[in-house]
Amino acid sequence: MPRQMIQTDPEAYRLCDEIQVIEDLVEVNGHQVLELGCGAAWMTRLLATRLGARRVTATEVDRIQHQKNLAIQDLPRVEFRVGGAESIADADATYEGVFLFKSLHHVPVDLMDRALAEIQRVLVPGGYVYLSEPVYWGALNEVMRLIHDECLVRTAAYEAIERAVASGRFTWERQVFYQSEGVYLNWDAFAERFIQVTHTDHDLDAVRLAEIRAAFERHLTPEGARFLKPHRVDLLRVKSEVTAAPA
């Protein structure tokens, strides 16, 4: 099937939350899964509760956020761990599924191939990797690129996926484009979510902050600023072991 990095036709997008995409594409219930780059553990919680994973290992490179995650007390089937995708502290064939929610492009570019090799290593034969990446297009992207322009790293992430498939590490099972709605009540709420973060030092001066605020507030209404956030999901799968027929 045709695959592409960016889709700019709104009609090609499904309007939904990511959890609905996961439910349609993969089976999580009863499985042991790995989430790389779990952030504030929003999706971790859904994997462990709504989707019924038997066990979730959730890694994060931001040590400040990791300490916050360790304070979570109501997810007994989740193990939070510090670590990057390029060096996964698990034995071969540990997981039935691996999830990266908007995190592959945060892996250093020169380590992306290694990260995908590590993912293949820790997956069981027939296991899957679910890669969700923001699409470099749309109204929110026009604001976000003023904070940190991710065009190059998102392109590099996609190229790493293509190389992992071309090398035979994975087969490319599905590609899905979807949009989810994001609502930010005011500038302070938006800045807290995207600028005042611990994982990246944006180093923005007053002039650039004013430019970002103006771009954001062009979308502001009495009910807040509403954006449709475009994403691409690439579902890859490790080839199953082939058992020889009996003689």
Long-range contacts (C-beta under 8 A, 24 or more apart in sequence): 1-175, 3-172, 3-175, 3-234, 4-175, 5-135, 5-154, 5-155, 5-158, 5-232, 6-135, 6-136, 6-137, 6-232, 7-135, 7-137, 7-177, 7-230, 7-232, 8-137, 10-179, 12-177, 13-177, 13-178, 13-179, 13-228, 13-230, 14-176, 14-177, 14-178, 14-179, 15-178, 15-179, 15-180, 15-181, 15-228, 16-178, 16-179, 16-180, 17-180, 18-43, 18-101, 18-132, 18-178, 18-180, 18-231, 18-233, 19-43, 19-46, 19-50, 19-51, 21-132, 21-176, 21-178, 21-233, 22-51, 22-99, 22-130, 23-51, 25-130, 25-174, 25-176, 25-233, 25-235, 26-97, 26-128, 26-130, 26-235, 28-52, 28-53, 28-97, 29-53, 30-54, 31-95, 31-96, 31-97, 32-56, 32-57, 32-94, 32-95, 32-96, 33-57, 33-95, 33-96, 33-97, 33-98, 33-99, 34-58, 34-59, 34-88, 34-90, 34-94, 34-95, 34-97, 34-98, 34-99, 34-122, 35-59, 35-98, 35-99, 35-100, 35-101, 36-84, 36-85, 36-88, 36-98, 36-99, 36-100, 36-103, 36-115, 36-119, 37-61, 37-85, 37-100, 37-101, 37-102, 37-103, 37-106, 38-69, 38-80, 38-101, 39-65, 39-101, 39-103, 39-199, 40-65, 40-68, 40-69, 41-69, 41-72, 41-75, 41-78, 41-80, 43-99, 43-101, 44-69, 44-75, 44-78, 45-75, 45-78, 47-99, 48-75, 48-77, 48-78, 49-75, 53-77, 55-79, 57-81, 57-90, 57-95, 59-83, 59-84, 59-85, 59-88, 61-106, 61-199, 62-198, 62-199, 64-198, 64-199, 65-198, 65-199, 84-111, 84-115, 85-111, 85-115, 85-118, 85-119, 86-111, 86-112, 86-114, 86-115, 86-118, 87-114, 87-118, 88-118, 88-119, 88-121, 88-122, 90-122, 91-122, 92-121, 92-122, 93-122, 93-123, 93-124, 93-125, 93-127, 94-122, 94-123, 94-124, 95-122, 95-123, 95-124, 95-127, 96-123, 96-124, 96-127, 96-128, 97-123, 97-127, 97-128, 97-129, 97-130, 98-122, 98-123, 98-127, 98-128, 98-129, 98-130, 99-129, 99-130, 99-132, 100-129, 100-130, 100-131, 100-132, 101-132, 102-132, 102-133, 102-134, 102-231, 104-131, 104-133, 104-157, 104-160, 104-161, 105-133, 105-134, 105-150, 105-153, 105-154, 105-156, 105-157, 106-153, 106-199, 107-157, 109-153, 109-156, 112-156, 112-157, 112-160, 113-160, 113-163, 113-164, 115-160, 116-160, 116-161, 116-163, 116-164, 116-169, 116-170, 117-164, 117-169, 120-164, 120-169, 120-170, 120-238, 123-238, 124-238, 125-238, 125-239, 125-240, 125-241, 126-237, 126-238, 126-239, 126-240, 126-241, 127-237, 127-238, 128-173, 128-235, 128-236, 128-237, 128-238, 129-170, 129-235, 129-236, 129-237, 129-238, 130-233, 130-235, 131-161, 131-233, 131-234, 131-235, 131-236, 132-231, 132-232, 132-233, 133-157, 133-158, 133-231, 133-232, 133-233, 133-234, 134-229, 134-230, 134-231, 134-232, 135-177, 135-230, 135-231, 135-232, 137-230, 138-227, 138-228, 138-229, 138-230, 139-219, 139-227, 139-228, 140-182, 140-227, 140-228, 140-229, 141-230, 142-215, 143-212, 143-215, 143-216, 143-219, 144-194, 146-208, 146-211, 146-212, 146-215, 147-194, 147-195, 147-202, 147-204, 147-212, 148-200, 148-202, 161-234, 161-236, 164-236, 165-236, 168-239, 169-238, 170-236, 170-237, 170-238, 170-239, 171-236, 171-237, 171-239, 172-234, 172-235, 172-236, 173-235, 173-236, 173-237, 174-233, 174-234, 174-235, 175-232, 175-233, 175-234, 175-235, 176-232, 176-233, 176-235, 177-230, 177-231, 177-232, 177-233, 178-230, 178-231, 178-233, 179-228, 179-229, 179-230, 179-231, 180-228, 180-229, 180-231, 181-226, 181-227, 181-228, 181-229, 182-226, 182-227, 182-228, 182-229, 183-223, 183-224, 183-225, 183-226, 183-227, 184-216, 184-224, 184-225, 184-227, 185-224, 186-220, 186-224, 187-213, 187-216, 187-217, 187-220, 189-224, 190-216, 190-225
